């Protein structure tokens, strides 16, 4: 069902890596996914570009990105345009990107029960050596269904806001992944997951697993506030 939309959307999806030198032989890093919404403009979850993945910690001193088809080539540098820490959205600019392909954002509310997918770089790892570092990226698809649109508590910000909920736990490191329909249109930006493990049971047992997505309409509005036409 999502084979064609994955083939199409991967051209606009980026791995993102934030790096900060915090001491002698000490590097703080964070990684996630971003996607292009206008020429030179990508969007990701704001916490990804902060040290320790925490909004109130400093921004990473370097933010590097690589487009999916370009993996294996040199990274591009990205600069922050604006962030909404409450909504967990960050807009960044890439100078002279290798492509101007953009994802289409769905401006209206998506229907409950609709099948959706996401594409990006969860479970990515960074390996540091004496010669630098290696960012190990594996493109991964995940599928789910939209289960609700309601006010939910984002554990990353401890605030209740309107989110889409999907009924499948996302892989670790999925922040910033675009969620899209079988047509390829993006309904939301993944920012958090909620797990509820029953007390007294095996810690690997999960009773509830919900993924939270910032609606595409909020991305469009924030981009417009910053002079970016979608």
N, C-alpha and C positions, 0 to 999 in steps of 0.2 A: 504493500500500500504506500509506503514512504520511500520506495527506492528512487523514484524520479525526483522527489522533493529534496532528498539528501544529495543527490548528484548535482542538483541546481544550487542548493543553499551553501554547500561547502565552499564555493568560490568566494563567499562573503564572510566566512567565519575565521577567527583568529585565535591562536594561543597567546596568552598574555602572561608576562613574567615581571614582577616588581622586585627590585633588588636595592638593598641598603647596606653599606658598610658600617657596622655598629661598633667595631673594635678590631684589634689586631687579630687577623685570621678569623674574624667573626662576621658573617653575612646573614642578614635577615631577608627572607624572601617569601613571596606569596605568588600563587599562580591560579589561573582560571581561564575563562573563555570570554571573547568579545565578538561583536559582529558589526559590520558596516551598515549604517542607516542613511548616510548621505556621502557624497564624494569626500574622501579624506577623514570622515567622521565615524568613529566606532563608539559603541556603548558597552558597558560592562557593569557588574555589581560594584558599588563604590568601595565596599570593604576590601575588595581584592587588591586595590592599589595602596592600601595602608599597611604599615608594619603590623605583624601579628594578626592580620585580618580583622583589625579593630578600628572602627571609625574615628575614635578619639586619639589613636596613636598617630605618629607622623606619617606623612606621605612617603612612599618609597622614593629614593633619590633618582632612580632610573626605572623607566617603564618600557619594556621591550615587547614587541609583538611580531608574530609570524602568521601569514595567511596559510590556510590549510594546504593548498596546492604547492606552496613555496617551501614546505618543510624540507630542511636540508640546505637551504640557502641562508644568507646572513639575515639577522633580525633587523627590523626597523624600530626606530625610536618613536615613542608616542608622548605627547604632552597633554596635560590636563586642561580642558576648557572650562568645565564646571562640574560640580558634584552636588547631589542632594543626599545628604547623609541620612535624613529622615526616611526618604523613599528608597535609599540604597541604589541610586543611579549615578553613574559617572560617564561623562562625555569626554572623549579624547580625540586628538587630531594626529593623523599620520601624515608626514610630509612626503610627497612623491610616492604614494603607495603603488604597488605593482598592478593593482586593479581598482576600478571604480565601481565594481559590482556591489549592489546594495540589496539587502533583504527588504521585502515589502511588509510593513506593519499593518496589522488589522485594527482599524480604529474603533470598531464596535465591540460590544460584549459578546464573548463566545458562548455557545450553547453548552449547557451541562450535558455530559455524556459523550461529547465529541471526542473522537480518537485524536491524539496528538503525539508528536515526537520531539526529540531534541537531539542536537548534534554538537559536539564540542570535545573538550579535553579533560574530562575527569580522570582521576587516578594518575595524573602526570607526576613525574618525579624530577628532582634537580640533583645532580651529582657534582660535587666540587672536587677539583684536583689541584695540584700545584700549577697546572697550566691554565686554570680557569674553571669553567663549569660546562656541564652538558644538560640541556633541558630535554627530557625524554617525553615526547608527545605521541599519544596514540589516539587517533580519531575514534570516537565512540558514539553510537546511536542508542537512545533509550526511548521506550514507548510507554504510554499511559493513556488515561482518559481524564477529562475535566470532571471533577466531582463536585465542585462548589465555587461560588464567587461570593466572598463574604469578608467581614473584618476578622483578621487573624493576628495573633501575636507573633511577630518576627523575633526569633531568639537572638538574632545578631544585633538588633537595635532595642529590643525590649519594648517595642511600640506596637499598638494595634492599628492596622491600616487595611484597606481593601486589597485583597490578593485573590488570584485564582489558586485553587487547590487542585492538585492531581493525585491520583490514587496509587502512586507507586513511589517507593523510596528511591531517590537519586543516588548515584555513586558519589563517594566523597570527592570534593574538588569540582563539583558541577556548577559552581557559582559563575554567572555570566552567560551560561548556555542559552541560546534562543529556543523557545518552545514554539512549534509551528504545526499547522494543519497539513493534511495530505496534499493540499494545493501549494504548500510552501510558505503561505502567509504566516507571519509571526504574531502570536497572541500574547506572549509575555517573555519576561526575563527572569531566569531562575536566580533566587537570592538566598533561599534557606530551606531546610527540611525540619520537620517535627517528628520526633520519635518518642513513643510512650512505652517504656519497658515495664511489664508487670512486676510488682515487688515480690521478692521471694522466689522468683523463677530464674532460670538460666539467663545470664546476661546477654546471650545471643538471641534470646526470644524477644520479638517486637510485636506488640499488640496493635500499634498504630504507626503508620508511616505515611506522612503527607508532605508533598513538595509544594513550596510557595513560590508564586510567580508574580512579579510586578506587571500589571496590565500594559499592553502596548500603547494604549491611549495615554497613559502617564508618561511614557517615554516621548511620545509625540509632543505632549504639552511642555515637557521640560526642554526639549530641543527647541521648540518655538520660542520659549522664554529667553533662550540664549542665541536667538537669531539664526537658527538652523531650520531650514524648510525641509520637510519630509515629503 
